[in-house]
């Protein structure tokens, strides 16, 4: 009996505290930890981050945003919530040549909860928590990206646990022309697809959301980011959120936004970001009505060699260079990789590829000379040296590129953010 009473007491505290903040609309959903936003930058921008997402917090907002990351990133966020409740999130994202992968772990603790027997007698304290582990992957196209997450969920109330799984699917489209000197992105995501969670005989669905967003990125000389989202939750009516970020200096950003839902969490958001080289610190404030204020603190690290987002023209060169390698046309591949380096010097994989192509070309030429019965000496015979770039007209004919270079996605050579505003904080 005491065990049952403790479970009831824990469940009451768990759902009353969470429900007051996250599910004030009609209907009931489980695993409300899935509604708690991740990333102090995103929170400070009014939680309007579906199309803006291009950092490791994309694992929460839109997995397609992982593909827009330029460097490896690790982050830790701490949220001092209300009535002794805390929330932590740790995440890591790794960009790949044509996409990215990432993972995160979120944990919400409700502290010790006093247990009571049915006769009102005080029993020992009970604990309650929620946890979510997420694995995500994203793919990058010429003017689009797509991503997916899989989540494992566990909730504990006293001695009882419930487990579940959820899935996210998201996508981005990138407008190919500059907008006020920046880039326009459109995003959409469906979050928390799954069968629900079950405690004892009580079963509730997951808080599935549909979201669409629009973001103008790196406008006004790469200083201003503006975003707007529309969300349709499973357990409430749709609402709008919006925000902006402005980099006063290359290392200081100010953020503000507004969430227009019908819960205690509706209202203003604000925050700031500090960045020194690969280290970032972000803070966000969110009012929670009668429950008080919520403060997010986040520390992020960026490491490893950068991977700029290639433009459509640059990706075409890369694809043709790889095709030339597969066809053993190493001289052509060397020319193409060299051209890619000219266009985007920061794209390190091209430098590795060109070394391989030149080594293959040298071996190919050695074999050719050997078959002719001659001795090949590097530095004397012509073929071993890196071929000179062709004239531009010849290169265009080789690549079949006759149109002007399109606007690049955020992170590329033309629209790359300065040291501070690039990517997420």
Secondary structure as the mmCIF struct_conf table of DSSP 4:
data_model
#
loop_
_struct_conf.conf_type_id
_struct_conf.id
_struct_conf.beg_label_comp_id
_struct_conf.beg_label_asym_id
_struct_conf.beg_label_seq_id
_struct_conf.end_label_comp_id
_struct_conf.end_label_asym_id
_struct_conf.end_label_seq_id
HELX_RH_AL_P HELX_RH_AL_P1 UNK A 2 UNK A 22
BEND BEND1 UNK A 25 UNK A 27
STRN STRN1 UNK A 29 UNK A 30
HELX_RH_3T_P HELX_RH_3T_P1 UNK A 32 UNK A 35
BEND BEND2 UNK A 36 UNK A 36
HELX_RH_AL_P HELX_RH_AL_P2 UNK A 40 UNK A 44
TURN_TY1_P TURN_TY1_P1 UNK A 45 UNK A 47
TURN_TY1_P TURN_TY1_P2 UNK A 50 UNK A 52
BEND BEND3 UNK A 55 UNK A 55
TURN_TY1_P TURN_TY1_P3 UNK A 56 UNK A 57
HELX_RH_AL_P HELX_RH_AL_P3 UNK A 58 UNK A 61
HELX_RH_3T_P HELX_RH_3T_P2 UNK A 63 UNK A 68
BEND BEND4 UNK A 71 UNK A 71
STRN STRN2 UNK A 72 UNK A 80
BEND BEND5 UNK A 82 UNK A 82
TURN_TY1_P TURN_TY1_P4 UNK A 83 UNK A 84
STRN STRN3 UNK A 86 UNK A 96
TURN_TY1_P TURN_TY1_P5 UNK A 97 UNK A 98
STRN STRN4 UNK A 99 UNK A 116
TURN_TY1_P TURN_TY1_P6 UNK A 118 UNK A 119
BEND BEND6 UNK A 120 UNK A 120
STRN STRN5 UNK A 122 UNK A 140
BEND BEND7 UNK A 142 UNK A 143
STRN STRN6 UNK A 144 UNK A 157
TURN_TY1_P TURN_TY1_P7 UNK A 158 UNK A 159
STRN STRN7 UNK A 160 UNK A 174
BEND BEND8 UNK A 176 UNK A 177
STRN STRN8 UNK A 179 UNK A 179
TURN_TY1_P TURN_TY1_P8 UNK A 180 UNK A 181
STRN STRN9 UNK A 182 UNK A 182
STRN STRN10 UNK A 183 UNK A 193
BEND BEND9 UNK A 194 UNK A 194
STRN STRN11 UNK A 197 UNK A 199
TURN_TY1_P TURN_TY1_P9 UNK A 200 UNK A 201
STRN STRN12 UNK A 202 UNK A 206
STRN STRN13 UNK A 209 UNK A 218
HELX_RH_AL_P HELX_RH_AL_P4 UNK A 219 UNK A 222
TURN_TY1_P TURN_TY1_P10 UNK A 223 UNK A 223
STRN STRN14 UNK A 224 UNK A 233
TURN_TY1_P TURN_TY1_P11 UNK A 234 UNK A 235
BEND BEND10 UNK A 236 UNK A 236
STRN STRN15 UNK A 239 UNK A 249
TURN_TY1_P TURN_TY1_P12 UNK A 250 UNK A 251
STRN STRN16 UNK A 252 UNK A 259
BEND BEND11 UNK A 262 UNK A 263
TURN_TY1_P TURN_TY1_P13 UNK A 264 UNK A 265
STRN STRN17 UNK A 267 UNK A 276
TURN_TY1_P TURN_TY1_P14 UNK A 277 UNK A 278
STRN STRN18 UNK A 279 UNK A 287
HELX_RH_3T_P HELX_RH_3T_P3 UNK A 289 UNK A 291
STRN STRN19 UNK A 293 UNK A 303
BEND BEND12 UNK A 304 UNK A 304
HELX_LH_PP_P HELX_LH_PP_P1 UNK A 308 UNK A 311
HELX_RH_AL_P HELX_RH_AL_P5 UNK A 312 UNK A 326
TURN_TY1_P TURN_TY1_P15 UNK A 327 UNK A 328
HELX_RH_AL_P HELX_RH_AL_P6 UNK A 330 UNK A 343
TURN_TY1_P TURN_TY1_P16 UNK A 345 UNK A 346
HELX_RH_AL_P HELX_RH_AL_P7 UNK A 348 UNK A 371
TURN_TY1_P TURN_TY1_P17 UNK A 372 UNK A 373
STRN STRN20 UNK A 378 UNK A 378
TURN_TY1_P TURN_TY1_P18 UNK A 379 UNK A 380
STRN STRN21 UNK A 381 UNK A 381
HELX_RH_3T_P HELX_RH_3T_P4 UNK A 382 UNK A 384
BEND BEND13 UNK A 385 UNK A 385
HELX_LH_PP_P HELX_LH_PP_P2 UNK A 386 UNK A 391
HELX_RH_AL_P HELX_RH_AL_P8 UNK A 392 UNK A 399
TURN_TY1_P TURN_TY1_P19 UNK A 400 UNK A 400
BEND BEND14 UNK A 403 UNK A 403
HELX_LH_PP_P HELX_LH_PP_P3 UNK A 404 UNK A 409
TURN_TY1_P TURN_TY1_P20 UNK A 410 UNK A 411
BEND BEND15 UNK A 412 UNK A 412
TURN_TY1_P TURN_TY1_P21 UNK A 413 UNK A 415
TURN_TY1_P TURN_TY1_P22 UNK A 419 UNK A 421
BEND BEND16 UNK A 422 UNK A 423
#
